[in-house]
């Protein structure tokens, strides 16, 4: 369950990155639709955070340690909202680039989360 | 001298702040965790990660603060950061036995997609371009 969610969130983060990168290449700031997209990706990360904690509460152990696992879950959840707020402050193409970078960072975090959780 | 401090986070500067922010969270949380749980395993590596985190934090702060003095301070720190990446990067390759575990700057930041070595270069370029023109 968690692995599927990790995969979906990672792919969604990459799609968001491509979408915002495309906006940046056309010299556009982030628009309402982009923020809806960020909302969807953040929601996925939030669901992942909740499910991850539920799994821990059930007594399952991440392969590389509980602390690291929780830290990455929180980081993954905070990633896109942080980039989103920065793009609100920077209403140029560079705001879009920042969100695109945020998507890439989140995708990397998801890969790490996959490793940390283990098989 | 009644002018607002020069903004350093407009345009590409915002992207820099984002990456520096990510590196602060990465380096600080990693070193805090490692120093708290397994410091004896690789004291040098973990201390270096902590130093890197502090440097990243300071640069992030100066970028957000803006103004000429902050710009100069950031420039100095970015140069120090670049030197740190190069020295530690070379050191980890030359004498791996000193580093039982990786630091943020190991192998020139390979574990972080080389962001640690690319970041100070782009930051120095950006800070230089934003120099106050003396008139």
gemmi code that builds the backbone of each chain (N, CA, C; Angstrom):
import gemmi

chains = {
    "A": [
        ("UNK", (0.843, -1.209, 0.000), (0.000, 0.000, 0.000), (0.873, 1.251, 0.000)),
        ("UNK", (1.826, 1.235, 0.932), (2.695, 2.404, 1.031), (3.574, 2.530, -0.208)),
        ("UNK", (4.033, 1.387, -0.717), (4.887, 1.424, -1.906), (4.149, 2.010, -3.103)),
        ("UNK", (2.882, 1.605, -3.267), (2.080, 2.127, -4.379), (1.951, 3.636, -4.248)),
        ("UNK", (1.654, 4.077, -3.035), (1.477, 5.502, -2.780), (2.775, 6.272, -3.036)),
        ("UNK", (3.895, 5.660, -2.652), (5.183, 6.292, -2.883), (5.417, 6.473, -4.378)),
        ("UNK", (5.080, 5.426, -5.128), (5.258, 5.481, -6.582), (4.357, 6.556, -7.191)),
        ("UNK", (3.073, 6.542, -6.807), (2.120, 7.505, -7.364), (2.544, 8.940, -7.039)),
        ("UNK", (2.929, 9.173, -5.784), (3.341, 10.515, -5.387), (4.575, 10.957, -6.158)),
        ("UNK", (5.531, 10.039, -6.323), (6.746, 10.376, -7.066), (6.450, 10.743, -8.506)),
        ("UNK", (5.588, 9.929, -9.148), (5.233, 10.212, -10.541), (4.472, 11.538, -10.641)),
        ("UNK", (3.530, 11.750, -9.714), (2.765, 12.999, -9.719), (3.699, 14.195, -9.538)),
        ("UNK", (4.705, 14.042, -8.676), (5.654, 15.133, -8.445), (6.432, 15.449, -9.722)),
        ("UNK", (6.814, 14.397, -10.454), (7.547, 14.612, -11.707), (6.654, 15.291, -12.747)),
        ("UNK", (5.375, 14.859, -12.806), (4.447, 15.490, -13.745), (4.300, 16.976, -13.425)),
        ("UNK", (4.169, 17.269, -12.127), (4.065, 18.668, -11.705), (5.313, 19.443, -12.131)),
        ("UNK", (6.471, 18.807, -11.979), (7.728, 19.456, -12.357), (7.745, 19.779, -13.854)),
        ("UNK", (7.303, 18.799, -14.656), (7.291, 19.018, -16.102), (6.314, 20.133, -16.467)),
        ("UNK", (5.148, 20.095, -15.837), (4.103, 21.077, -16.120), (4.595, 22.500, -15.791)),
        ("UNK", (5.168, 22.665, -14.623), (5.645, 23.989, -14.224), (6.891, 24.375, -15.021)),
        ("UNK", (7.686, 23.392, -15.384), (8.839, 23.680, -16.228), (8.391, 24.190, -17.586)),
        ("UNK", (7.295, 23.608, -18.073), (6.750, 24.042, -19.356), (6.256, 25.482, -19.263)),
        ("UNK", (5.548, 25.793, -18.142), (5.091, 27.170, -17.927), (6.278, 28.122, -17.898)),
        ("UNK", (7.352, 27.691, -17.237), (8.539, 28.550, -17.145), (9.158, 28.766, -18.522)),
        ("UNK", (9.158, 27.706, -19.337), (9.775, 27.841, -20.652), (8.953, 28.774, -21.536)),
        ("UNK", (7.670, 28.941, -21.204), (6.860, 29.886, -21.964), (6.774, 31.239, -21.253)),
        ("UNK", (7.683, 31.429, -20.276), (7.791, 32.706, -19.578), (6.534, 33.047, -18.773)),
        ("UNK", (5.920, 32.022, -18.170), (4.703, 32.267, -17.408), (4.910, 31.993, -15.919)),
        ("UNK", (4.229, 32.794, -15.072), (4.246, 32.484, -13.631), (3.296, 31.322, -13.352)),
        ("UNK", (3.292, 30.807, -12.121), (2.334, 29.756, -11.771), (0.938, 30.358, -11.734)),
        ("UNK", (-0.036, 29.596, -12.227), (-1.414, 30.077, -12.256), (-2.293, 29.190, -11.383)),
        ("UNK", (-3.593, 29.528, -11.336), (-4.525, 28.787, -10.476), (-4.437, 27.280, -10.705)),
        ("UNK", (-4.392, 26.895, -11.983), (-4.367, 25.462, -12.283), (-3.127, 24.797, -11.714)),
        ("UNK", (-2.025, 25.517, -11.762), (-0.805, 24.950, -11.182), (-0.968, 24.745, -9.673)),
        ("UNK", (-1.640, 25.717, -9.043), (-1.805, 25.587, -7.596), (-2.735, 24.432, -7.253)),
        ("UNK", (-3.727, 24.190, -8.123), (-4.572, 23.009, -7.906), (-3.716, 21.747, -8.023)),
        ("UNK", (-2.840, 21.730, -9.021), (-1.929, 20.587, -9.182), (-1.059, 20.402, -7.953)),
        ("UNK", (-0.512, 21.523, -7.442), (0.309, 21.430, -6.226), (-0.525, 20.892, -5.078)),
        ("UNK", (-1.806, 21.308, -5.019), (-2.695, 20.826, -3.970), (-2.851, 19.314, -4.039)),
        ("UNK", (-3.033, 18.805, -5.260), (-3.210, 17.360, -5.436), (-1.963, 16.613, -4.968)),
        ("UNK", (-0.791, 17.095, -5.408), (0.450, 16.415, -5.025), (0.650, 16.499, -3.507)),
        ("UNK", (0.362, 17.664, -2.911), (0.515, 17.809, -1.459), (-0.432, 16.878, -0.722)),
        ("UNK", (-1.657, 16.718, -1.287), (-2.632, 15.828, -0.669), (-2.113, 14.388, -0.671)),
        ("UNK", (-1.534, 13.994, -1.805), (-0.945, 12.652, -1.884), (0.123, 12.475, -0.809)),
        ("UNK", (0.975, 13.498, -0.658), (2.038, 13.418, 0.340), (1.454, 13.349, 1.746)),
        ("UNK", (0.333, 14.060, 1.953), (-0.311, 14.038, 3.272), (-0.875, 12.653, 3.566)),
        ("UNK", (-1.557, 12.062, 2.557), (-2.097, 10.707, 2.723), (-0.960, 9.732, 3.041)),
        ("UNK", (0.158, 9.942, 2.331), (1.324, 9.088, 2.553), (1.835, 9.221, 3.989)),
        ("UNK", (1.871, 10.457, 4.477), (2.315, 10.722, 5.849), (1.417, 9.975, 6.835)),
        ("UNK", (0.081, 10.102, 6.621), (-0.869, 9.472, 7.547), (-0.721, 7.952, 7.492)),
        ("UNK", (-0.706, 7.397, 6.277), (-0.605, 5.937, 6.152), (0.711, 5.423, 6.727)),
        ("UNK", (1.784, 6.190, 6.475), (3.079, 5.812, 7.030), (3.023, 5.713, 8.550)),
        ("UNK", (2.379, 6.706, 9.171), (2.299, 6.701, 10.638), (1.412, 5.557, 11.129)),
        ("UNK", (0.323, 5.291, 10.373), (-0.548, 4.165, 10.736), (0.228, 2.851, 10.690)),
        ("UNK", (1.029, 2.701, 9.629), (1.843, 1.474, 9.511), (2.781, 1.342, 10.708)),
        ("UNK", (3.382, 2.461, 11.115), (4.284, 2.430, 12.266), (3.513, 2.046, 13.521)),
        ("UNK", (2.317, 2.627, 13.670), (1.510, 2.361, 14.862), (1.115, 0.896, 14.927)),
        ("UNK", (0.989, 0.269, 13.749), (0.651, -1.150, 13.706), (1.843, -2.033, 14.058)),
        ("UNK", (2.999, -1.388, 14.238), (4.161, -2.157, 14.659), (5.095, -2.548, 13.534)),
        ("UNK", (4.822, -2.065, 12.312), (5.746, -2.369, 11.229), (6.969, -1.466, 11.340)),
        ("UNK", (8.104, -2.033, 10.964), (9.346, -1.266, 11.120), (9.979, -0.960, 9.770)),
        ("UNK", (10.295, 0.330, 9.528), (11.032, 0.650, 8.305), (12.443, 0.074, 8.366)),
        ("UNK", (12.963, -0.310, 7.223), (14.244, -0.991, 7.185), (15.384, -0.133, 7.741)),
        ("UNK", (15.344, 1.179, 7.437), (16.475, 2.028, 7.828), (16.188, 2.903, 9.048)),
        ("UNK", (15.188, 2.546, 9.846), (14.963, 3.294, 11.071), (13.738, 4.182, 11.028)),
        ("UNK", (13.061, 4.230, 12.180), (11.804, 4.966, 12.269), (12.007, 6.477, 12.162)),
        ("UNK", (13.049, 6.997, 12.828), (13.264, 8.449, 12.841), (13.463, 8.989, 11.435)),
        ("UNK", (14.343, 8.314, 10.677), (14.623, 8.765, 9.322), (13.358, 8.696, 8.474)),
        ("UNK", (12.602, 7.618, 8.664), (11.370, 7.432, 7.901), (10.399, 8.581, 8.148)),
        ("UNK", (10.172, 8.899, 9.414), (9.227, 9.973, 9.750), (9.750, 11.323, 9.242)),
        ("UNK", (11.065, 11.540, 9.389), (11.646, 12.807, 8.934), (11.423, 12.996, 7.431)),
        ("UNK", (11.630, 11.929, 6.673), (11.423, 12.021, 5.225), (9.950, 12.201, 4.886)),
        ("UNK", (9.070, 11.547, 5.643), (7.633, 11.718, 5.392), (7.231, 13.175, 5.575)),
        ("UNK", (7.730, 13.783, 6.658), (7.393, 15.184, 6.928), (8.008, 16.087, 5.861)),
        ("UNK", (9.268, 15.793, 5.514), (9.924, 16.581, 4.475), (9.181, 16.510, 3.157)),
        ("UNK", (8.725, 15.299, 2.802), (7.993, 15.114, 1.550), (6.691, 15.911, 1.575)),
        ("UNK", (6.043, 15.931, 2.738), (4.783, 16.655, 2.833), (5.002, 18.170, 2.736)),
        ("UNK", (6.084, 18.677, 3.313), (6.317, 20.124, 3.370), (6.873, 20.671, 2.059)),
        ("UNK", (7.417, 19.775, 1.235), (8.174, 20.185, 0.055), (7.390, 21.085, -0.909)),
        ("UNK", (6.278, 20.576, -1.429), (5.533, 21.313, -2.448), (4.866, 22.578, -1.888)),
        ("UNK", (4.229, 22.513, -0.699), (3.667, 23.758, -0.157), (4.724, 24.861, -0.015)),
        ("UNK", (5.938, 24.515, 0.427), (6.995, 25.517, 0.577), (7.328, 26.147, -0.771)),
        ("UNK", (7.513, 25.291, -1.786), (7.815, 25.812, -3.118), (6.648, 26.644, -3.646)),
        ("UNK", (5.424, 26.217, -3.335), (4.237, 26.944, -3.788), (4.183, 28.352, -3.229)),
        ("UNK", (4.466, 28.477, -1.920), (4.456, 29.804, -1.314), (5.541, 30.693, -1.922)),
        ("UNK", (6.685, 30.085, -2.239), (7.755, 30.883, -2.840), (7.353, 31.347, -4.229)),
        ("UNK", (6.591, 30.525, -4.947), (6.160, 30.959, -6.279), (5.077, 32.037, -6.171)),
        ("UNK", (4.382, 32.097, -5.030), (3.428, 33.183, -4.817), (4.169, 34.504, -4.633)),
        ("UNK", (5.349, 34.432, -4.038), (6.118, 35.642, -3.790), (6.888, 36.069, -5.029)),
        ("UNK", (7.038, 35.165, -5.972), (7.824, 35.470, -7.163), (6.949, 35.225, -8.389)),
        ("UNK", (6.216, 36.274, -8.794), (5.231, 36.094, -9.854), (5.861, 36.224, -11.243)),
        ("UNK", (6.935, 35.535, -11.471), (7.534, 35.499, -12.801), (7.774, 34.052, -13.174)),
        ("UNK", (8.446, 33.833, -14.287), (8.764, 32.471, -14.692), (9.617, 31.754, -13.642)),
        ("UNK", (10.370, 32.542, -12.859), (11.258, 31.925, -11.874), (10.490, 31.279, -10.737)),
        ("UNK", (9.242, 31.786, -10.485), (8.383, 31.104, -9.535), (8.028, 29.716, -10.047)),
        ("UNK", (7.758, 29.627, -11.362), (7.439, 28.326, -11.969), (8.634, 27.388, -11.899)),
        ("UNK", (9.832, 27.943, -12.160), (11.036, 27.109, -12.087), (11.195, 26.561, -10.671)),
        ("UNK", (10.907, 27.402, -9.666), (11.052, 26.966, -8.276), (10.124, 25.792, -7.965)),
        ("UNK", (8.863, 25.872, -8.435), (7.935, 24.761, -8.188), (8.400, 23.520, -8.949)),
        ("UNK", (8.909, 23.711, -10.171), (9.432, 22.567, -10.926), (10.565, 21.909, -10.140)),
        ("UNK", (11.455, 22.716, -9.581), (12.546, 22.180, -8.763), (11.983, 21.469, -7.539)),
        ("UNK", (10.909, 22.022, -6.977), (10.264, 21.381, -5.841), (9.752, 19.993, -6.194)),
        ("UNK", (9.165, 19.871, -7.398), (8.673, 18.570, -7.844), (9.790, 17.561, -7.970)),
        ("UNK", (10.921, 18.005, -8.515), (12.067, 17.107, -8.669), (12.583, 16.670, -7.288)),
        ("UNK", (12.686, 17.630, -6.370), (13.162, 17.296, -5.022), (12.228, 16.277, -4.375)),
        ("UNK", (10.907, 16.482, -4.532), (9.957, 15.549, -3.936), (10.122, 14.156, -4.549)),
        ("UNK", (10.337, 14.090, -5.874), (10.521, 12.788, -6.517), (11.737, 12.075, -5.922)),
        ("UNK", (12.813, 12.835, -5.683), (14.009, 12.240, -5.068), (13.681, 11.733, -3.663)),
        ("UNK", (12.925, 12.541, -2.910), (12.541, 12.129, -1.557), (11.738, 10.831, -1.593)),
        ("UNK", (10.870, 10.693, -2.611), (10.056, 9.479, -2.717), (10.933, 8.247, -2.983)),
        ("UNK", (11.945, 8.427, -3.831), (12.864, 7.314, -4.079), (13.557, 6.904, -2.785)),
        ("UNK", (13.988, 7.918, -2.013), (14.633, 7.626, -0.732), (13.657, 6.946, 0.221)),
        ("UNK", (12.403, 7.433, 0.241), (11.398, 6.840, 1.126), (11.186, 5.371, 0.798)),
        ("UNK", (11.186, 5.091, -0.508), (11.027, 3.703, -0.944), (12.149, 2.839, -0.370)),
        ("UNK", (13.389, 3.344, -0.448), (14.534, 2.601, 0.096), (14.445, 2.465, 1.609)),
        ("UNK", (14.053, 3.573, 2.269), (14.035, 3.572, 3.730), (13.005, 2.575, 4.248)),
        ("UNK", (11.848, 2.538, 3.589), (10.810, 1.603, 4.031), (11.251, 0.166, 3.788)),
        ("UNK", (11.941, -0.054, 2.677), (12.461, -1.399, 2.411), (11.404, -2.306, 1.808)),
        ("UNK", (11.760, -3.576, 1.654), (10.867, -4.510, 0.960), (9.677, -4.908, 1.832)),
    ],
    "B": [
        ("UNK", (21.540, 57.934, 2.091), (21.478, 56.474, 2.053), (20.069, 55.998, 2.391)),
        ("UNK", (19.058, 56.708, 1.898), (17.686, 56.340, 2.226), (17.114, 55.398, 1.180)),
        ("UNK", (17.801, 54.285, 0.935), (17.229, 53.365, -0.032), (16.994, 52.011, 0.601)),
        ("UNK", (16.021, 51.338, 0.045), (15.709, 50.005, 0.578), (16.866, 49.066, 0.266)),
        ("UNK", (17.101, 48.090, 1.141), (18.138, 47.114, 0.831), (17.808, 46.397, -0.468)),
        ("UNK", (18.838, 46.150, -1.215), (18.640, 45.513, -2.518), (18.103, 44.095, -2.347)),
        ("UNK", (17.056, 43.804, -3.072), (16.497, 42.459, -2.989), (17.392, 41.474, -3.721)),
        ("UNK", (17.695, 40.372, -3.049), (18.544, 39.363, -3.687), (17.739, 38.132, -4.093)),
        ("UNK", (16.425, 38.175, -3.784), (15.659, 36.955, -4.053), (14.636, 37.154, -5.153)),
        ("UNK", (14.826, 38.190, -5.982), (13.904, 38.312, -7.100), (14.439, 37.475, -8.256)),
        ("UNK", (13.528, 36.996, -9.086), (13.931, 36.200, -10.244), (14.672, 34.940, -9.850)),
        ("UNK", (15.787, 34.678, -10.498), (16.539, 33.437, -10.236), (16.940, 33.303, -8.774)),
        ("UNK", (17.032, 34.430, -8.061), (17.394, 34.379, -6.643), (16.434, 33.510, -5.855)),
        ("UNK", (15.145, 33.506, -6.259), (14.159, 32.690, -5.556), (14.495, 31.210, -5.680)),
        ("UNK", (14.936, 30.824, -6.865), (15.312, 29.425, -7.082), (16.512, 29.058, -6.202)),
        ("UNK", (17.468, 29.991, -6.100), (18.636, 29.751, -5.245), (18.207, 29.540, -3.802)),
        ("UNK", (17.292, 30.419, -3.328), (16.830, 30.287, -1.943), (16.181, 28.925, -1.739)),
        ("UNK", (15.419, 28.486, -2.723), (14.779, 27.174, -2.622), (15.823, 26.078, -2.426)),
        ("UNK", (16.840, 26.072, -3.298), (17.835, 25.006, -3.199), (18.648, 25.114, -1.907)),
        ("UNK", (18.976, 26.347, -1.514), (19.698, 26.491, -0.255), (18.831, 26.019, 0.911)),
        ("UNK", (17.533, 26.343, 0.842), (16.628, 25.895, 1.898), (16.609, 24.381, 1.997)),
        ("UNK", (16.521, 23.727, 0.825), (16.511, 22.267, 0.799), (17.802, 21.722, 1.408)),
        ("UNK", (18.938, 22.349, 1.051), (20.213, 21.864, 1.564), (20.333, 22.096, 3.069)),
        ("UNK", (19.759, 23.204, 3.562), (19.781, 23.441, 5.009), (19.057, 22.299, 5.709)),
        ("UNK", (17.826, 22.026, 5.259), (17.040, 20.970, 5.889), (17.783, 19.640, 5.786)),
        ("UNK", (18.319, 19.356, 4.583), (19.017, 18.099, 4.385), (20.228, 17.957, 5.285)),
        ("UNK", (21.122, 18.946, 5.236), (22.384, 18.838, 5.974), (22.161, 18.896, 7.483)),
        ("UNK", (21.295, 19.822, 7.931), (21.110, 19.980, 9.373), (20.425, 18.754, 9.966)),
        ("UNK", (19.326, 18.316, 9.343), (18.608, 17.192, 9.941), (19.473, 15.936, 9.926)),
        ("UNK", (20.181, 15.755, 8.819), (21.040, 14.583, 8.721), (22.121, 14.584, 9.799)),
        ("UNK", (22.804, 15.742, 9.967), (23.904, 15.755, 10.929), (23.389, 15.681, 12.359)),
        ("UNK", (22.246, 16.330, 12.635), (21.701, 16.250, 13.988), (21.399, 14.799, 14.334)),
        ("UNK", (20.757, 14.120, 13.387), (20.399, 12.716, 13.634), (21.647, 11.862, 13.833)),
        ("UNK", (22.624, 12.053, 12.935), (23.809, 11.198, 13.002), (24.661, 11.492, 14.225)),
        ("UNK", (24.762, 12.785, 14.584), (25.566, 13.127, 15.754), (24.885, 12.601, 17.011)),
        ("UNK", (23.542, 12.652, 17.014), (22.820, 12.204, 18.205), (22.870, 10.692, 18.359)),
        ("UNK", (22.876, 9.956, 17.246), (22.740, 8.511, 17.381), (24.030, 7.718, 17.208)),
        ("UNK", (24.917, 8.186, 16.315), (26.081, 7.330, 16.024), (27.339, 8.156, 15.775)),
        ("UNK", (27.528, 9.178, 16.631), (28.624, 10.105, 16.403), (29.981, 9.407, 16.325)),
        ("UNK", (30.178, 8.378, 17.144), (31.490, 7.737, 17.233), (31.899, 7.008, 15.954)),
        ("UNK", (30.899, 6.677, 15.150), (31.202, 5.900, 13.952), (32.041, 6.722, 12.974)),
        ("UNK", (31.672, 7.978, 12.766), (32.393, 8.817, 11.806), (32.332, 10.277, 12.241)),
        ("UNK", (33.034, 10.598, 13.346), (32.930, 11.955, 13.922), (33.272, 13.050, 12.915)),
        ("UNK", (34.312, 12.822, 12.131), (34.737, 13.853, 11.184), (33.660, 14.127, 10.144)),
        ("UNK", (33.135, 13.061, 9.565), (32.123, 13.217, 8.523), (30.887, 13.941, 9.057)),
        ("UNK", (30.434, 13.558, 10.253), (29.208, 14.145, 10.783), (29.417, 15.596, 11.179)),
        ("UNK", (30.609, 15.906, 11.707), (30.887, 17.302, 12.061), (30.914, 18.168, 10.805)),
        ("UNK", (31.527, 17.639, 9.753), (31.592, 18.404, 8.506), (30.190, 18.655, 7.944)),
        ("UNK", (29.317, 17.661, 8.045), (27.946, 17.853, 7.592), (27.266, 18.958, 8.390)),
        ("UNK", (27.533, 18.973, 9.691), (26.933, 20.006, 10.535), (27.429, 21.396, 10.132)),
        ("UNK", (28.752, 21.503, 9.886), (29.316, 22.781, 9.456), (28.663, 23.223, 8.137)),
        ("UNK", (28.541, 22.258, 7.217), (27.908, 22.567, 5.934), (26.496, 23.108, 6.153)),
        ("UNK", (25.759, 22.471, 7.061), (24.399, 22.918, 7.344), (24.358, 24.350, 7.846)),
        ("UNK", (25.306, 24.696, 8.745), (25.347, 26.052, 9.293), (25.673, 27.066, 8.188)),
        ("UNK", (26.638, 26.720, 7.329), (27.004, 27.620, 6.232), (25.799, 27.840, 5.310)),
        ("UNK", (25.108, 26.752, 4.977), (23.920, 26.869, 4.120), (22.876, 27.762, 4.782)),
        ("UNK", (22.690, 27.565, 6.080), (21.702, 28.368, 6.802), (22.035, 29.844, 6.731)),
        ("UNK", (23.315, 30.163, 6.930), (23.718, 31.567, 6.920), (23.517, 32.178, 5.535)),
        ("UNK", (23.870, 31.439, 4.490), (23.713, 31.969, 3.135), (22.228, 32.208, 2.820)),
        ("UNK", (21.395, 31.246, 3.224), (19.956, 31.417, 3.005), (19.477, 32.705, 3.673)),
        ("UNK", (19.917, 32.921, 4.911), (19.508, 34.105, 5.651), (19.958, 35.391, 4.950)),
        ("UNK", (21.209, 35.422, 4.493), (21.700, 36.641, 3.859), (20.951, 36.908, 2.546)),
        ("UNK", (20.644, 35.840, 1.812), (19.915, 36.032, 0.551), (18.550, 36.658, 0.818)),
        ("UNK", (17.865, 36.147, 1.852), (16.525, 36.648, 2.142), (16.607, 38.075, 2.679)),
        ("UNK", (17.636, 38.362, 3.460), (17.755, 39.675, 4.064), (18.023, 40.739, 2.999)),
        ("UNK", (18.904, 40.462, 2.106), (19.183, 41.395, 1.017), (20.056, 42.562, 1.453)),
        ("UNK", (20.384, 43.421, 0.501), (21.237, 44.567, 0.792), (22.690, 44.259, 0.469)),
        ("UNK", (23.475, 45.313, 0.390), (24.843, 45.171, -0.083), (25.731, 44.395, 0.902)),
        ("UNK", (25.552, 44.678, 2.195), (26.412, 43.990, 3.176), (26.112, 42.492, 3.197)),
        ("UNK", (24.821, 42.174, 3.161), (24.441, 40.766, 3.147), (24.961, 40.099, 1.885)),
        ("UNK", (24.942, 40.860, 0.790), (25.417, 40.305, -0.471), (26.892, 39.943, -0.364)),
        ("UNK", (27.657, 40.871, 0.249), (29.101, 40.578, 0.398), (29.323, 39.392, 1.310)),
        ("UNK", (28.579, 39.354, 2.422), (28.727, 38.229, 3.354), (28.398, 36.920, 2.649)),
        ("UNK", (27.325, 36.949, 1.847), (26.927, 35.736, 1.129), (28.016, 35.322, 0.144)),
        ("UNK", (28.630, 36.327, -0.475), (29.675, 36.029, -1.448), (30.848, 35.302, -0.764)),
        ("UNK", (31.238, 35.831, 0.401), (32.329, 35.192, 1.142), (31.966, 33.760, 1.504)),
        ("UNK", (30.723, 33.585, 1.994), (30.302, 32.240, 2.421), (30.207, 31.277, 1.251)),
        ("UNK", (29.745, 31.776, 0.113), (29.656, 30.887, -1.052), (31.046, 30.452, -1.497)),
        ("UNK", (32.002, 31.386, -1.425), (33.375, 31.034, -1.779), (33.895, 29.980, -0.806)),
        ("UNK", (33.601, 30.183, 0.512), (34.017, 29.205, 1.511), (33.343, 27.868, 1.261)),
        ("UNK", (32.070, 27.923, 0.874), (31.309, 26.710, 0.606), (31.936, 25.942, -0.564)),
        ("UNK", (32.261, 26.702, -1.617), (32.875, 26.073, -2.792), (34.204, 25.428, -2.418)),
        ("UNK", (35.000, 26.192, -1.631), (36.285, 25.646, -1.183), (36.054, 24.384, -0.358)),
        ("UNK", (35.036, 24.433, 0.523), (34.730, 23.281, 1.366), (34.380, 22.058, 0.539)),
        ("UNK", (33.510, 22.256, -0.467), (33.104, 21.130, -1.317), (34.320, 20.540, -2.025)),
        ("UNK", (35.169, 21.428, -2.555), (36.324, 20.944, -3.306), (37.312, 20.224, -2.398)),
        ("UNK", (37.578, 20.825, -1.215), (38.549, 20.212, -0.310), (38.024, 18.883, 0.225)),
        ("UNK", (36.807, 18.921, 0.761), (36.241, 17.685, 1.324), (36.039, 16.643, 0.242)),
        ("UNK", (35.600, 17.094, -0.946), (35.409, 16.168, -2.056), (36.698, 15.449, -2.416)),
        ("UNK", (37.787, 16.227, -2.509), (39.082, 15.630, -2.842), (39.554, 14.715, -1.722)),
        ("UNK", (39.323, 15.199, -0.475), (39.756, 14.461, 0.704), (39.076, 13.103, 0.766)),
        ("UNK", (37.754, 13.058, 0.500), (37.031, 11.791, 0.576), (37.519, 10.821, -0.487)),
        ("UNK", (37.973, 11.367, -1.629), (38.465, 10.479, -2.678), (39.886, 10.023, -2.380)),
        ("UNK", (40.693, 10.931, -1.795), (42.096, 10.623, -1.557), (42.280, 9.699, -0.359)),
        ("UNK", (41.443, 9.870, 0.665), (41.633, 9.122, 1.902), (40.287, 8.631, 2.438)),
        ("UNK", (39.684, 7.680, 1.744), (38.344, 7.215, 2.133), (38.291, 6.676, 3.558)),
        ("UNK", (39.437, 6.221, 4.083), (39.412, 5.607, 5.406), (39.094, 6.626, 6.495)),
        ("UNK", (39.330, 7.915, 6.220), (38.997, 8.938, 7.208), (37.486, 9.135, 7.296)),
        ("UNK", (36.756, 8.600, 6.317), (35.318, 8.817, 6.263), (34.553, 7.487, 6.170)),
        ("UNK", (34.316, 6.847, 7.334), (33.558, 5.596, 7.319), (32.138, 5.811, 6.813)),
        ("UNK", (31.626, 7.035, 6.944), (30.296, 7.320, 6.431), (30.367, 8.608, 5.607)),
        ("UNK", (29.397, 8.805, 4.730), (29.459, 9.938, 3.818), (29.098, 11.250, 4.510)),
        ("UNK", (29.624, 12.350, 4.002), (29.177, 13.672, 4.408), (28.376, 14.243, 3.252)),
        ("UNK", (27.794, 15.427, 3.495), (27.044, 16.088, 2.431), (27.977, 16.390, 1.256)),
        ("UNK", (29.235, 16.625, 1.574), (30.178, 17.071, 0.550), (31.061, 15.945, 0.001)),
        ("UNK", (30.787, 14.697, 0.385), (31.594, 13.580, -0.105), (31.539, 13.484, -1.618)),
        ("UNK", (32.671, 13.153, -2.216), (32.750, 13.007, -3.681), (32.124, 14.197, -4.397)),
        ("UNK", (32.413, 15.386, -3.932), (31.895, 16.636, -4.520), (30.369, 16.691, -4.522)),
        ("UNK", (29.756, 16.040, -3.538), (28.295, 16.119, -3.443), (27.563, 15.190, -4.372)),
        ("UNK", (28.196, 14.071, -4.719), (27.579, 13.156, -5.669), (26.252, 12.610, -5.148)),
        ("UNK", (26.190, 12.357, -3.838), (24.964, 11.830, -3.258), (23.811, 12.814, -3.318)),
        ("UNK", (24.112, 14.074, -3.615), (23.075, 15.088, -3.744), (23.059, 15.639, -5.162)),
        ("UNK", (23.232, 14.740, -6.118), (23.228, 15.080, -7.557), (24.133, 16.267, -7.885)),
        ("UNK", (25.241, 16.372, -7.172), (26.227, 17.430, -7.403), (25.684, 18.834, -7.131)),
        ("UNK", (24.511, 18.896, -6.499), (23.995, 20.225, -6.159), (24.991, 20.989, -5.289)),
        ("UNK", (25.659, 20.339, -4.301), (26.588, 21.085, -3.455), (27.703, 21.800, -4.206)),
        ("UNK", (28.106, 21.277, -5.367), (29.172, 21.967, -6.080), (28.599, 22.955, -7.107)),
        ("UNK", (27.409, 22.672, -7.624), (26.807, 23.581, -8.597), (26.220, 24.816, -7.923)),
        ("UNK", (25.696, 24.619, -6.707), (25.010, 25.702, -6.019), (25.901, 26.918, -5.749)),
        ("UNK", (27.098, 26.736, -5.147), (27.914, 27.922, -4.891), (28.354, 28.605, -6.183)),
        ("UNK", (28.571, 27.834, -7.234), (28.982, 28.456, -8.501), (27.882, 29.375, -9.032)),
        ("UNK", (26.642, 28.840, -9.054), (25.567, 29.682, -9.566), (25.280, 30.840, -8.615)),
        ("UNK", (25.420, 30.593, -7.301), (25.172, 31.666, -6.344), (26.206, 32.781, -6.498)),
        ("UNK", (27.474, 32.404, -6.681), (28.517, 33.425, -6.848), (28.240, 34.259, -8.102)),
        ("UNK", (27.810, 33.574, -9.167), (27.492, 34.279, -10.407), (26.352, 35.267, -10.178)),
        ("UNK", (25.333, 34.795, -9.488), (24.153, 35.615, -9.218), (24.511, 36.811, -8.330)),
        ("UNK", (25.313, 36.561, -7.293), (25.676, 37.640, -6.373), (26.544, 38.679, -7.076)),
        ("UNK", (27.403, 38.224, -7.956), (28.271, 39.142, -8.688), (27.470, 40.052, -9.600)),
        ("UNK", (26.460, 39.446, -10.222), (25.631, 40.243, -11.121), (24.846, 41.304, -10.365)),
        ("UNK", (24.619, 41.081, -9.079), (23.799, 41.998, -8.300), (24.615, 43.021, -7.519)),
        ("UNK", (25.862, 43.104, -7.840), (26.736, 44.077, -7.223), (26.133, 45.477, -7.361)),
        ("UNK", (26.263, 46.280, -6.309), (25.790, 47.654, -6.385), (26.716, 48.426, -7.312)),
        ("UNK", (26.150, 49.090, -8.272), (26.988, 49.858, -9.198), (27.395, 51.157, -8.505)),
        ("UNK", (28.684, 51.336, -8.392), (29.156, 52.570, -7.755), (29.019, 53.727, -8.728)),
        ("UNK", (28.328, 54.716, -8.230), (28.192, 55.844, -9.169), (28.763, 57.095, -8.574)),
    ],
}
model = gemmi.Model(1)
for chain_id, residues in chains.items():
    chain = gemmi.Chain(chain_id)
    for i, (resn, *xyz) in enumerate(residues, 1):
        res = gemmi.Residue()
        res.name, res.seqid = resn, gemmi.SeqId(i, " ")
        for name, pos in zip(("N", "CA", "C"), xyz):
            atom = gemmi.Atom()
            atom.name, atom.element = name, gemmi.Element(name[0])
            atom.pos, atom.b_iso = gemmi.Position(*pos), 0.0
            res.add_atom(atom)
        chain.add_residue(res)
    model.add_chain(chain)
structure = gemmi.Structure()
structure.add_model(model)
structure.setup_entities()
